Every structure is written in C-alpha cells, then in structure tokens.
C-alpha cells in the first residue's frame, strides 16, 4: 500500500490478549491515536510465548525460532523504530544440528554454500536440485509476503489482481499438491527429505497434509539463516509492549475478560431500523478481583477464537461455533520439558532436531491421538549456547518439545516429575532419547531443574482448542482464504487476531494478524502491508 493513511477519528478499543497479535494491533492502533486498553489474565505479556524462571534458569516455554525477519522489521518500522534499536539479535553460526535415527553422527545445517555441500553428501548430485528448490522457495516467500499474508480475503476480488493471476499456473499445482510429494519427486535420501519437510511442523501440520506451496519455509532457514533475540521471545514481547505503552496503550495484566456487551446501533439515514448487534463494552476482573467494565467502539479478540466466542458471547452471536470447529484440524499439541543441567553440553547446538526413520507413523500417531513411541521426532533448544543470561554459570538451559496429539485429556505437566503420568512418561522418554542419540550418558543425573508442560496446560492457560500448542493446522482447507476470518459475522466492531485465524501459525503470522485487525478497525480495505512511510502517528494525549 502506498496511499497516505489519514488519521481516523479516535475510538475506544479493547484488545483481549497480550500475545504477539494483541500487542501488534494494540501498538499500531495506539500509535494512530486510539484509546487502547489491553487485558490479559497472565502476569506477563507474550501469550503462548510463556516464560519460566527457576533457580537462576530462564526458559522460553513457547516459540524459539526467529523466522521471517522482514515481518518483525515491518512492524517496528510502522511503530517508528527498528529491530536494531529494540532487539539484540545474534546470528547463529550453525542453523541447527540434526540427529537422524541409526546415523552414527549428527549433521549441522548452515546456509548458502554449506547447505549445498551438505546435500551433496546426503545424496550425490542433489546440489543442483537443491538450488532450484530454494530458488522457487524464495519466489514463493516473496509472493506470500506481497500478495497473500497481509490480505484478510474479505473481498474475493482481491485474488483477481493481475499480479496474482499471472502466477496462477505455477501456484495452483503447489496448492493442490502436498509438500511430501513435492519433495519426494526431487530428493530420494530420507535425511534430505526430512530437512526440507520438517518446517511443516512449524505450521502445525505434517508434510503429507501441508500444501507444497509451503516449500517457501525452507527459504527462511536454509537461505536467510537463523537468528536469536537475546532474552528470547520474552524480550521481543516486552519490547513490543513498551512501544505500545509509549503511545498511550494501557496494558492490564492479571485481568480476565468475563464478557463482551453488545447493543444495537441505528443505521445511518434515520430509517429507524436497527443494525446487527455491535460491541459496547468489555467486562473483566482486574488483578485485585474487582469487576471492571471498559467501553468499546471496537474489540479485538487476540486469543483462541473459539474460546473467546464460547466464553464471552451468547451462543447466537458466535462466529466460530463449536460445530464449525469440530470439523477443523487443531494441529498438534506438545509436551514441553524445561531442564536445568549442571555442566556443559557440547554435544548440542542452539537448535537441535531428532528425526525418527519412520516419521509417517510418527505424524499418524499425533493426528489420530495414539500413544507415542518411546523414540519419536523431537526438537531440543539449548539457548545457553548463545545467551549466557538464561542459565547460571557452568550450567546449560535445555528445552525439549515433543509434538503430541491435541488431547487435553493426556494431562498437565508439573515441577520435578510431578505432572500427570502420561505427560511425565513422554518427558522421561524424551530425556532418555536425547541422552542416547546425542551421546550424553549422564544427562539424567545432571538435571537440577525440571518442569514439564502438557496439552491440558495449553487448554487451561490459553483456552487452546483441544489443547493444541500452535493453532489450527495449515492444511489446504485451513490456509489463506479458507482459514477462519478476522471479522465477526454476527457482531459489528468485533475482530479476531492470532494463530486460529488468518494468516496462521507462528509469531510472524500473529504480527500480521494483528495488523489485519488494526486495518479493519480503521476501514483500510486495500490488500497488502501498510506502508511505514504513509502510516502517520498521532501525538499522544492524556487518557
């Protein structure tokens, strides 16, 4: 978008949820002069990007991969600043270390020429095919940023723009085919296929259920490389909250929304006919237990959309109904294991992936809610490799993520092995698997802090649909225009942002989702990202 965005009339706006989508929309709207109140039941910002501190260890209990850097740069630019001014990024010398079942040694995945050399070792003659694959991935990523991710698809005609139509002959096969087949036609070696296919997990899906268009994800880590914000994603959330506050937004923590009040506004023209219900106020309980009510011209539900409707509106006003959501794929949940380890772990890099040979069985168990095998594909993060402040001197901070079925009935986690039995069984198996695969025989004996988190925790703490860890899976039927929308169909002035609505899963997607909600409130209908050069700020006034 290049047209000038004139300053709108000030509105009272309530944002429910201080995760990344809520902070993104709150910051943008506050910068435009709106009176913004953010409420969140937790005692910190960041939403599912949780944080845990125990005995000198600081854990990120949510996202840990800093991907799609252009999206972060864009949001901070809209706020009149930059990533360089707000965050301390470190580029990882090794993108991630990959352990393959039955392989004698792990392989390190870097960027550029290093990746090509690695693929030639994994599968002789595959270097040229990798170059072509990544070239197409980069093109797909650019197309997604320019034409799809920043569009709420409210107007289907937005898909008929010439710049999109000319790419349809190539895009349609990528949308119709799945990522697994797309990769398998080009690479035969299982390790090569797994390196290119694992980003589907970041999308809450599997390679066989993810459209091939998402090959664009490989551009992010294999071409752009991997960075890490010192302080983790807690630092990113804190920086965004500080910027929102600096523009006048009020962020109320320990505050639980209890209802959205609606009423009828008269249609313009004096016809006397009432429009459909519109938001009037949000009821909430503050950290001291006092009942509060904040008037609202617009409300952004920046949390699980099904939970928000079910908890805050009467049934007849639900947009995201129980019936609709029962037919959707919730994506995986996870068992998380936060470990404080005495001594160092040179066997691990900052990011580590452990892949089982038969991961079709692995994904099938997750999707069908079946028990996991003792050896399963897992992700291990060692942020102390990059950030010395996350662990006491002479110790390591280790975070294990085990993808699991979205089944809250599997239970919750707890400290020191005291979580529900199903969760702790998975945690124990993951610790032992890491010990064997990474050749750390005394790993269990060196654990001095242990905390697990299970599917029930995601359901209870975040209202996550079925206890999912990420948000709705990016299958064909749940991507782009097919994903739940950002606007209520039953209540004027009610909008949604976050990982259950457009554009999708992940921190960058949530930033974009917050921008889509902000655009909708301001009546900006043109597709595409806001132009920082045209995004005027209004001088802050007293609330």
Secondary structure as a PSIPRED ss2 file (coil, helix, strand):
# PSIPRED VFORMAT (PSIPRED V4.0)

   1 X C   1.000  0.000  0.000
   2 X C   1.000  0.000  0.000
   3 X C   1.000  0.000  0.000
   4 X C   1.000  0.000  0.000
   5 X E   0.000  0.000  1.000
   6 X C   1.000  0.000  0.000
   7 X C   1.000  0.000  0.000
   8 X C   1.000  0.000  0.000
   9 X C   1.000  0.000  0.000
  10 X C   1.000  0.000  0.000
  11 X C   1.000  0.000  0.000
  12 X E   0.000  0.000  1.000
  13 X E   0.000  0.000  1.000
  14 X E   0.000  0.000  1.000
  15 X E   0.000  0.000  1.000
  16 X E   0.000  0.000  1.000
  17 X C   1.000  0.000  0.000
  18 X C   1.000  0.000  0.000
  19 X C   1.000  0.000  0.000
  20 X H   0.000  1.000  0.000
  21 X H   0.000  1.000  0.000
  22 X H   0.000  1.000  0.000
  23 X H   0.000  1.000  0.000
  24 X H   0.000  1.000  0.000
  25 X H   0.000  1.000  0.000
  26 X H   0.000  1.000  0.000
  27 X H   0.000  1.000  0.000
  28 X H   0.000  1.000  0.000
  29 X H   0.000  1.000  0.000
  30 X H   0.000  1.000  0.000
  31 X H   0.000  1.000  0.000
  32 X C   1.000  0.000  0.000
  33 X C   1.000  0.000  0.000
  34 X C   1.000  0.000  0.000
  35 X E   0.000  0.000  1.000
  36 X E   0.000  0.000  1.000
  37 X E   0.000  0.000  1.000
  38 X E   0.000  0.000  1.000
  39 X E   0.000  0.000  1.000
  40 X E   0.000  0.000  1.000
  41 X C   1.000  0.000  0.000
  42 X C   1.000  0.000  0.000
  43 X C   1.000  0.000  0.000
  44 X C   1.000  0.000  0.000
  45 X C   1.000  0.000  0.000
  46 X C   1.000  0.000  0.000
  47 X C   1.000  0.000  0.000
  48 X C   1.000  0.000  0.000
  49 X C   1.000  0.000  0.000
  50 X C   1.000  0.000  0.000
  51 X E   0.000  0.000  1.000
  52 X E   0.000  0.000  1.000
  53 X E   0.000  0.000  1.000
  54 X E   0.000  0.000  1.000
  55 X C   1.000  0.000  0.000
  56 X C   1.000  0.000  0.000
  57 X E   0.000  0.000  1.000
  58 X E   0.000  0.000  1.000
  59 X E   0.000  0.000  1.000
  60 X E   0.000  0.000  1.000
  61 X C   1.000  0.000  0.000
  62 X C   1.000  0.000  0.000
  63 X C   1.000  0.000  0.000
  64 X C   1.000  0.000  0.000
  65 X C   1.000  0.000  0.000
  66 X E   0.000  0.000  1.000
  67 X C   1.000  0.000  0.000
  68 X C   1.000  0.000  0.000
  69 X H   0.000  1.000  0.000
  70 X H   0.000  1.000  0.000
  71 X H   0.000  1.000  0.000
  72 X H   0.000  1.000  0.000
  73 X H   0.000  1.000  0.000
  74 X H   0.000  1.000  0.000
  75 X H   0.000  1.000  0.000
  76 X H   0.000  1.000  0.000
  77 X H   0.000  1.000  0.000
  78 X H   0.000  1.000  0.000
  79 X C   1.000  0.000  0.000
  80 X C   1.000  0.000  0.000
  81 X C   1.000  0.000  0.000
  82 X C   1.000  0.000  0.000
  83 X H   0.000  1.000  0.000
  84 X H   0.000  1.000  0.000
  85 X H   0.000  1.000  0.000
  86 X H   0.000  1.000  0.000
  87 X C   1.000  0.000  0.000
  88 X C   1.000  0.000  0.000
  89 X E   0.000  0.000  1.000
  90 X E   0.000  0.000  1.000
  91 X E   0.000  0.000  1.000
  92 X C   1.000  0.000  0.000
  93 X C   1.000  0.000  0.000
  94 X C   1.000  0.000  0.000
  95 X C   1.000  0.000  0.000
  96 X E   0.000  0.000  1.000
  97 X E   0.000  0.000  1.000
  98 X E   0.000  0.000  1.000
  99 X E   0.000  0.000  1.000
 100 X E   0.000  0.000  1.000
 101 X C   1.000  0.000  0.000
 102 X C   1.000  0.000  0.000
 103 X C   1.000  0.000  0.000
 104 X C   1.000  0.000  0.000
 105 X C   1.000  0.000  0.000
 106 X C   1.000  0.000  0.000
 107 X E   0.000  0.000  1.000
 108 X E   0.000  0.000  1.000
 109 X E   0.000  0.000  1.000
 110 X C   1.000  0.000  0.000
 111 X C   1.000  0.000  0.000
 112 X C   1.000  0.000  0.000
 113 X H   0.000  1.000  0.000
 114 X H   0.000  1.000  0.000
 115 X H   0.000  1.000  0.000
 116 X H   0.000  1.000  0.000
 117 X H   0.000  1.000  0.000
 118 X H   0.000  1.000  0.000
 119 X H   0.000  1.000  0.000
 120 X H   0.000  1.000  0.000
 121 X H   0.000  1.000  0.000
 122 X H   0.000  1.000  0.000
 123 X C   1.000  0.000  0.000
 124 X C   1.000  0.000  0.000
 125 X C   1.000  0.000  0.000
 126 X C   1.000  0.000  0.000
 127 X H   0.000  1.000  0.000
 128 X H   0.000  1.000  0.000
 129 X H   0.000  1.000  0.000
 130 X H   0.000  1.000  0.000
 131 X H   0.000  1.000  0.000
 132 X H   0.000  1.000  0.000
 133 X H   0.000  1.000  0.000
 134 X H   0.000  1.000  0.000
 135 X H   0.000  1.000  0.000
 136 X H   0.000  1.000  0.000
 137 X H   0.000  1.000  0.000
 138 X H   0.000  1.000  0.000
 139 X H   0.000  1.000  0.000
 140 X H   0.000  1.000  0.000
 141 X H   0.000  1.000  0.000
 142 X H   0.000  1.000  0.000
 143 X H   0.000  1.000  0.000
 144 X H   0.000  1.000  0.000
 145 X H   0.000  1.000  0.000
 146 X H   0.000  1.000  0.000
 147 X H   0.000  1.000  0.000
 148 X H   0.000  1.000  0.000
 149 X C   1.000  0.000  0.000
 150 X C   1.000  0.000  0.000
 151 X C   1.000  0.000  0.000
 152 X C   1.000  0.000  0.000
 153 X C   1.000  0.000  0.000
 154 X C   1.000  0.000  0.000
 155 X C   1.000  0.000  0.000
 156 X H   0.000  1.000  0.000
 157 X H   0.000  1.000  0.000
 158 X H   0.000  1.000  0.000
 159 X H   0.000  1.000  0.000
 160 X H   0.000  1.000  0.000
 161 X C   1.000  0.000  0.000
 162 X H   0.000  1.000  0.000
 163 X H   0.000  1.000  0.000
 164 X H   0.000  1.000  0.000
 165 X H   0.000  1.000  0.000
 166 X C   1.000  0.000  0.000
 167 X C   1.000  0.000  0.000
 168 X H   0.000  1.000  0.000
 169 X H   0.000  1.000  0.000
 170 X H   0.000  1.000  0.000
 171 X H   0.000  1.000  0.000
 172 X H   0.000  1.000  0.000
 173 X H   0.000  1.000  0.000
 174 X H   0.000  1.000  0.000
 175 X H   0.000  1.000  0.000
 176 X H   0.000  1.000  0.000
 177 X C   1.000  0.000  0.000
 178 X E   0.000  0.000  1.000
 179 X H   0.000  1.000  0.000
 180 X H   0.000  1.000  0.000
 181 X H   0.000  1.000  0.000
 182 X H   0.000  1.000  0.000
 183 X H   0.000  1.000  0.000
 184 X H   0.000  1.000  0.000
 185 X C   1.000  0.000  0.000
 186 X C   1.000  0.000  0.000
 187 X C   1.000  0.000  0.000
 188 X C   1.000  0.000  0.000
 189 X C   1.000  0.000  0.000
 190 X H   0.000  1.000  0.000
 191 X H   0.000  1.000  0.000
 192 X H   0.000  1.000  0.000
 193 X H   0.000  1.000  0.000
 194 X H   0.000  1.000  0.000
 195 X H   0.000  1.000  0.000
 196 X H   0.000  1.000  0.000
 197 X H   0.000  1.000  0.000
 198 X C   1.000  0.000  0.000
 199 X H   0.000  1.000  0.000
 200 X H   0.000  1.000  0.000
 201 X H   0.000  1.000  0.000
 202 X H   0.000  1.000  0.000
 203 X C   1.000  0.000  0.000
 204 X C   1.000  0.000  0.000
 205 X C   1.000  0.000  0.000
 206 X C   1.000  0.000  0.000
 207 X C   1.000  0.000  0.000
 208 X C   1.000  0.000  0.000
 209 X C   1.000  0.000  0.000
 210 X C   1.000  0.000  0.000
 211 X E   0.000  0.000  1.000
 212 X H   0.000  1.000  0.000
 213 X H   0.000  1.000  0.000
 214 X H   0.000  1.000  0.000
 215 X H   0.000  1.000  0.000
 216 X H   0.000  1.000  0.000
 217 X H   0.000  1.000  0.000
 218 X H   0.000  1.000  0.000
 219 X H   0.000  1.000  0.000
 220 X H   0.000  1.000  0.000
 221 X H   0.000  1.000  0.000
 222 X H   0.000  1.000  0.000
 223 X C   1.000  0.000  0.000
 224 X C   1.000  0.000  0.000
 225 X C   1.000  0.000  0.000
 226 X C   1.000  0.000  0.000
 227 X E   0.000  0.000  1.000
 228 X E   0.000  0.000  1.000
 229 X E   0.000  0.000  1.000
 230 X C   1.000  0.000  0.000
 231 X C   1.000  0.000  0.000
 232 X H   0.000  1.000  0.000
 233 X H   0.000  1.000  0.000
 234 X H   0.000  1.000  0.000
 235 X H   0.000  1.000  0.000
 236 X H   0.000  1.000  0.000
 237 X H   0.000  1.000  0.000
 238 X H   0.000  1.000  0.000
 239 X H   0.000  1.000  0.000
 240 X H   0.000  1.000  0.000
 241 X H   0.000  1.000  0.000
 242 X H   0.000  1.000  0.000
 243 X H   0.000  1.000  0.000
 244 X H   0.000  1.000  0.000
 245 X H   0.000  1.000  0.000
 246 X H   0.000  1.000  0.000
 247 X C   1.000  0.000  0.000
 248 X C   1.000  0.000  0.000
 249 X C   1.000  0.000  0.000
 250 X E   0.000  0.000  1.000
 251 X E   0.000  0.000  1.000
 252 X E   0.000  0.000  1.000
 253 X E   0.000  0.000  1.000
 254 X C   1.000  0.000  0.000
 255 X C   1.000  0.000  0.000
 256 X E   0.000  0.000  1.000
 257 X E   0.000  0.000  1.000
 258 X E   0.000  0.000  1.000
 259 X E   0.000  0.000  1.000
 260 X E   0.000  0.000  1.000
 261 X E   0.000  0.000  1.000
 262 X E   0.000  0.000  1.000
 263 X E   0.000  0.000  1.000
 264 X E   0.000  0.000  1.000
 265 X E   0.000  0.000  1.000
 266 X E   0.000  0.000  1.000
 267 X C   1.000  0.000  0.000
 268 X C   1.000  0.000  0.000
 269 X C   1.000  0.000  0.000
 270 X C   1.000  0.000  0.000
 271 X C   1.000  0.000  0.000
 272 X C   1.000  0.000  0.000
 273 X C   1.000  0.000  0.000
 274 X E   0.000  0.000  1.000
 275 X E   0.000  0.000  1.000
 276 X E   0.000  0.000  1.000
 277 X E   0.000  0.000  1.000
 278 X E   0.000  0.000  1.000
 279 X E   0.000  0.000  1.000
 280 X E   0.000  0.000  1.000
 281 X E   0.000  0.000  1.000
 282 X E   0.000  0.000  1.000
 283 X E   0.000  0.000  1.000
 284 X E   0.000  0.000  1.000
 285 X E   0.000  0.000  1.000
 286 X C   1.000  0.000  0.000
 287 X C   1.000  0.000  0.000
 288 X C   1.000  0.000  0.000
 289 X C   1.000  0.000  0.000
 290 X C   1.000  0.000  0.000
 291 X E   0.000  0.000  1.000
 292 X E   0.000  0.000  1.000
 293 X E   0.000  0.000  1.000
 294 X E   0.000  0.000  1.000
 295 X E   0.000  0.000  1.000
 296 X C   1.000  0.000  0.000
 297 X C   1.000  0.000  0.000
 298 X E   0.000  0.000  1.000
 299 X E   0.000  0.000  1.000
 300 X E   0.000  0.000  1.000
 301 X E   0.000  0.000  1.000
 302 X C   1.000  0.000  0.000
 303 X C   1.000  0.000  0.000
 304 X C   1.000  0.000  0.000
 305 X H   0.000  1.000  0.000
 306 X H   0.000  1.000  0.000
 307 X H   0.000  1.000  0.000
 308 X H   0.000  1.000  0.000
 309 X H   0.000  1.000  0.000
 310 X H   0.000  1.000  0.000
 311 X H   0.000  1.000  0.000
 312 X H   0.000  1.000  0.000
 313 X C   1.000  0.000  0.000
 314 X C   1.000  0.000  0.000
 315 X H   0.000  1.000  0.000
 316 X H   0.000  1.000  0.000
 317 X H   0.000  1.000  0.000
 318 X C   1.000  0.000  0.000
 319 X C   1.000  0.000  0.000
 320 X C   1.000  0.000  0.000
 321 X C   1.000  0.000  0.000
 322 X H   0.000  1.000  0.000
 323 X H   0.000  1.000  0.000
 324 X H   0.000  1.000  0.000
 325 X H   0.000  1.000  0.000
 326 X H   0.000  1.000  0.000
 327 X C   1.000  0.000  0.000
 328 X C   1.000  0.000  0.000
 329 X C   1.000  0.000  0.000
 330 X C   1.000  0.000  0.000
 331 X C   1.000  0.000  0.000
 332 X C   1.000  0.000  0.000
 333 X E   0.000  0.000  1.000
 334 X E   0.000  0.000  1.000
 335 X E   0.000  0.000  1.000
 336 X E   0.000  0.000  1.000
 337 X E   0.000  0.000  1.000
 338 X E   0.000  0.000  1.000
 339 X E   0.000  0.000  1.000
 340 X E   0.000  0.000  1.000
 341 X E   0.000  0.000  1.000
 342 X E   0.000  0.000  1.000
 343 X C   1.000  0.000  0.000
 344 X C   1.000  0.000  0.000
 345 X C   1.000  0.000  0.000
 346 X C   1.000  0.000  0.000
 347 X C   1.000  0.000  0.000
 348 X C   1.000  0.000  0.000
 349 X C   1.000  0.000  0.000
 350 X C   1.000  0.000  0.000
 351 X E   0.000  0.000  1.000
 352 X E   0.000  0.000  1.000
 353 X E   0.000  0.000  1.000
 354 X E   0.000  0.000  1.000
 355 X E   0.000  0.000  1.000
 356 X C   1.000  0.000  0.000
 357 X C   1.000  0.000  0.000
 358 X C   1.000  0.000  0.000
 359 X H   0.000  1.000  0.000
 360 X H   0.000  1.000  0.000
 361 X H   0.000  1.000  0.000
 362 X H   0.000  1.000  0.000
 363 X H   0.000  1.000  0.000
 364 X H   0.000  1.000  0.000
 365 X H   0.000  1.000  0.000
 366 X H   0.000  1.000  0.000
 367 X H   0.000  1.000  0.000
 368 X H   0.000  1.000  0.000
 369 X C   1.000  0.000  0.000
 370 X C   1.000  0.000  0.000
 371 X C   1.000  0.000  0.000
 372 X C   1.000  0.000  0.000
 373 X C   1.000  0.000  0.000
 374 X C   1.000  0.000  0.000
 375 X C   1.000  0.000  0.000
 376 X C   1.000  0.000  0.000
 377 X C   1.000  0.000  0.000
 378 X E   0.000  0.000  1.000
 379 X E   0.000  0.000  1.000
 380 X E   0.000  0.000  1.000
 381 X E   0.000  0.000  1.000
 382 X C   1.000  0.000  0.000
 383 X H   0.000  1.000  0.000
 384 X H   0.000  1.000  0.000
 385 X H   0.000  1.000  0.000
 386 X C   1.000  0.000  0.000
 387 X C   1.000  0.000  0.000
 388 X H   0.000  1.000  0.000
 389 X H   0.000  1.000  0.000
 390 X H   0.000  1.000  0.000
 391 X C   1.000  0.000  0.000
 392 X C   1.000  0.000  0.000
 393 X C   1.000  0.000  0.000
 394 X C   1.000  0.000  0.000
 395 X E   0.000  0.000  1.000
 396 X E   0.000  0.000  1.000
 397 X E   0.000  0.000  1.000
 398 X E   0.000  0.000  1.000
 399 X E   0.000  0.000  1.000
 400 X E   0.000  0.000  1.000
 401 X E   0.000  0.000  1.000
 402 X E   0.000  0.000  1.000
 403 X E   0.000  0.000  1.000
 404 X E   0.000  0.000  1.000
 405 X C   1.000  0.000  0.000
 406 X C   1.000  0.000  0.000
 407 X C   1.000  0.000  0.000
 408 X H   0.000  1.000  0.000
 409 X H   0.000  1.000  0.000
 410 X H   0.000  1.000  0.000
 411 X C   1.000  0.000  0.000
 412 X C   1.000  0.000  0.000
 413 X C   1.000  0.000  0.000
 414 X C   1.000  0.000  0.000
 415 X E   0.000  0.000  1.000
 416 X C   1.000  0.000  0.000
 417 X C   1.000  0.000  0.000
 418 X C   1.000  0.000  0.000
 419 X C   1.000  0.000  0.000
 420 X C   1.000  0.000  0.000
 421 X H   0.000  1.000  0.000
 422 X H   0.000  1.000  0.000
 423 X H   0.000  1.000  0.000
 424 X H   0.000  1.000  0.000
 425 X H   0.000  1.000  0.000
 426 X H   0.000  1.000  0.000
 427 X H   0.000  1.000  0.000
 428 X H   0.000  1.000  0.000
 429 X H   0.000  1.000  0.000
 430 X H   0.000  1.000  0.000
 431 X H   0.000  1.000  0.000
 432 X H   0.000  1.000  0.000
 433 X H   0.000  1.000  0.000
 434 X H   0.000  1.000  0.000
 435 X H   0.000  1.000  0.000
 436 X H   0.000  1.000  0.000
 437 X H   0.000  1.000  0.000
 438 X C   1.000  0.000  0.000
 439 X C   1.000  0.000  0.000
 440 X C   1.000  0.000  0.000
 441 X C   1.000  0.000  0.000
 442 X C   1.000  0.000  0.000
 443 X C   1.000  0.000  0.000
 444 X H   0.000  1.000  0.000
 445 X H   0.000  1.000  0.000
 446 X H   0.000  1.000  0.000
 447 X E   0.000  0.000  1.000
 448 X E   0.000  0.000  1.000
 449 X E   0.000  0.000  1.000
 450 X E   0.000  0.000  1.000
 451 X E   0.000  0.000  1.000
 452 X E   0.000  0.000  1.000
 453 X E   0.000  0.000  1.000
 454 X C   1.000  0.000  0.000
 455 X H   0.000  1.000  0.000
 456 X H   0.000  1.000  0.000
 457 X H   0.000  1.000  0.000
 458 X H   0.000  1.000  0.000
 459 X H   0.000  1.000  0.000
 460 X H   0.000  1.000  0.000
 461 X H   0.000  1.000  0.000
 462 X H   0.000  1.000  0.000
 463 X C   1.000  0.000  0.000
 464 X C   1.000  0.000  0.000
 465 X H   0.000  1.000  0.000
 466 X H   0.000  1.000  0.000
 467 X H   0.000  1.000  0.000
 468 X C   1.000  0.000  0.000
 469 X C   1.000  0.000  0.000
 470 X C   1.000  0.000  0.000
 471 X C   1.000  0.000  0.000
 472 X C   1.000  0.000  0.000
 473 X C   1.000  0.000  0.000
 474 X C   1.000  0.000  0.000
 475 X C   1.000  0.000  0.000
 476 X H   0.000  1.000  0.000
 477 X H   0.000  1.000  0.000
 478 X H   0.000  1.000  0.000
 479 X C   1.000  0.000  0.000
 480 X H   0.000  1.000  0.000
 481 X H   0.000  1.000  0.000
 482 X H   0.000  1.000  0.000
 483 X C   1.000  0.000  0.000
 484 X C   1.000  0.000  0.000
 485 X C   1.000  0.000  0.000
 486 X C   1.000  0.000  0.000
 487 X E   0.000  0.000  1.000
 488 X C   1.000  0.000  0.000
 489 X C   1.000  0.000  0.000
 490 X C   1.000  0.000  0.000
 491 X C   1.000  0.000  0.000
 492 X E   0.000  0.000  1.000
 493 X C   1.000  0.000  0.000
 494 X E   0.000  0.000  1.000
 495 X E   0.000  0.000  1.000
 496 X E   0.000  0.000  1.000
 497 X C   1.000  0.000  0.000
 498 X C   1.000  0.000  0.000
 499 X C   1.000  0.000  0.000
 500 X C   1.000  0.000  0.000
 501 X C   1.000  0.000  0.000
 502 X C   1.000  0.000  0.000
 503 X C   1.000  0.000  0.000
 504 X C   1.000  0.000  0.000
 505 X C   1.000  0.000  0.000
 506 X C   1.000  0.000  0.000
 507 X H   0.000  1.000  0.000
 508 X H   0.000  1.000  0.000
 509 X H   0.000  1.000  0.000
 510 X H   0.000  1.000  0.000
 511 X H   0.000  1.000  0.000
 512 X H   0.000  1.000  0.000
 513 X H   0.000  1.000  0.000
 514 X H   0.000  1.000  0.000
 515 X H   0.000  1.000  0.000
 516 X H   0.000  1.000  0.000
 517 X H   0.000  1.000  0.000
 518 X H   0.000  1.000  0.000
 519 X H   0.000  1.000  0.000
 520 X H   0.000  1.000  0.000
 521 X H   0.000  1.000  0.000
 522 X C   1.000  0.000  0.000
 523 X C   1.000  0.000  0.000
 524 X C   1.000  0.000  0.000
 525 X C   1.000  0.000  0.000
 526 X C   1.000  0.000  0.000
 527 X C   1.000  0.000  0.000
 528 X C   1.000  0.000  0.000
 529 X C   1.000  0.000  0.000
 530 X C   1.000  0.000  0.000
 531 X C   1.000  0.000  0.000
 532 X H   0.000  1.000  0.000
 533 X H   0.000  1.000  0.000
 534 X H   0.000  1.000  0.000
 535 X E   0.000  0.000  1.000
 536 X C   1.000  0.000  0.000
 537 X C   1.000  0.000  0.000
 538 X C   1.000  0.000  0.000
 539 X C   1.000  0.000  0.000
 540 X C   1.000  0.000  0.000
 541 X C   1.000  0.000  0.000
 542 X C   1.000  0.000  0.000
 543 X C   1.000  0.000  0.000
